[in-house]
Amino acid sequence: MITSTTDGVVIDVRVIPRAGRSGPAGVRNGALLLRLHAPPVEGAANAEVVDILATLLRVPRRAVTILAGDRHRLKRVRVEGVSAEFVSSRLQEQAKGA
């Protein structure tokens, strides 16, 4: 799910567009599950993925890049400037708060 790279991490993300609320919703099949309020039209869902991850991981939007899956539910997202340990701890904090 989270792979370390030289400048950050790559996260496998599975999205559920048109959800009632936006935000992380656990893990499914080895990928971070994100619920998105936005529909998968004209990049709205991808923009929301970037927004959610940037907010969750406390990084600027420019540090979050969709590497693969821009037209699919399963995506690979690079986040620069964070470690795998930090991402794991933020996800655990989010899960406890939910």
C-alpha positions in Angstrom: 0.0 0.0 0.0 2.8 2.5 0.9 6.1 2.3 -0.8 9.1 4.4 0.2 11.0 6.3 -2.6 14.0 8.6 -2.5 11.9 11.7 -2.2 8.7 10.5 -0.5 6.2 7.7 -0.9 4.0 6.1 -3.4 0.5 5.1 -2.1 -2.0 2.7 -3.7 -5.4 4.4 -3.5 -8.8 3.1 -4.4 -11.6 5.7 -4.8 -15.3 5.7 -4.5 -16.7 8.7 -6.4 -20.0 10.3 -5.7 -20.0 9.4 -2.0 -22.0 11.3 0.6 -18.8 12.5 2.4 -15.2 12.8 1.4 -12.3 11.3 3.2 -10.4 8.2 4.0 -12.4 5.1 4.7 -9.9 2.4 5.6 -8.1 -0.1 3.5 -9.5 -2.4 0.8 -7.5 -5.0 -1.1 -4.2 -3.5 0.0 -5.1 0.1 -1.1 -6.1 3.1 0.9 -9.8 3.6 0.4 -10.9 7.2 -0.3 -14.5 8.3 -0.5 -15.0 11.3 -2.9 -17.9 13.6 -3.1 -16.9 14.6 -6.6 -18.0 12.7 -9.7 -15.4 11.2 -12.0 -15.9 13.9 -14.6 -13.4 16.3 -16.0 -10.8 15.5 -13.4 -12.9 16.6 -10.4 -12.4 13.3 -8.6 -8.6 13.4 -9.2 -8.4 17.0 -7.9 -10.3 15.8 -4.8 -7.9 12.9 -4.3 -5.0 15.4 -4.3 -6.8 17.8 -1.9 -7.7 15.0 0.6 -4.2 13.5 0.6 -2.5 16.9 0.9 -4.7 17.9 3.8 -4.4 14.5 5.5 -0.6 14.4 5.2 -0.1 18.1 5.8 1.8 18.8 2.6 1.2 21.3 -0.2 -1.0 20.2 -3.1 2.0 20.4 -5.4 3.7 17.6 -3.4 0.9 15.2 -4.4 0.9 13.7 -7.9 -1.2 11.0 -9.5 1.3 8.6 -11.2 -1.1 6.1 -12.7 -4.9 5.4 -12.9 -6.1 8.9 -13.6 -9.2 7.4 -15.3 -9.6 4.4 -13.0 -10.7 3.7 -9.4 -7.3 2.3 -8.5 -4.6 4.9 -8.5 -0.9 5.2 -7.6 -0.2 8.5 -6.0 3.3 10.0 -5.2 3.6 12.2 -2.1 6.9 14.1 -1.8 8.5 15.1 1.4 7.0 12.5 3.7 8.1 9.1 5.0 6.2 5.8 5.0 6.2 5.9 8.8 4.7 9.4 8.9 1.9 8.3 6.4 1.1 5.2 8.4 0.9 7.2 11.6 -1.4 9.9 10.0 -3.7 7.2 8.7 -3.9 5.5 12.1 -4.7 8.9 13.7 -7.4 9.5 11.2 -8.8 6.0 11.8 -9.0 6.6 15.5 -10.7 10.0 15.1 -13.4 8.5 12.8 
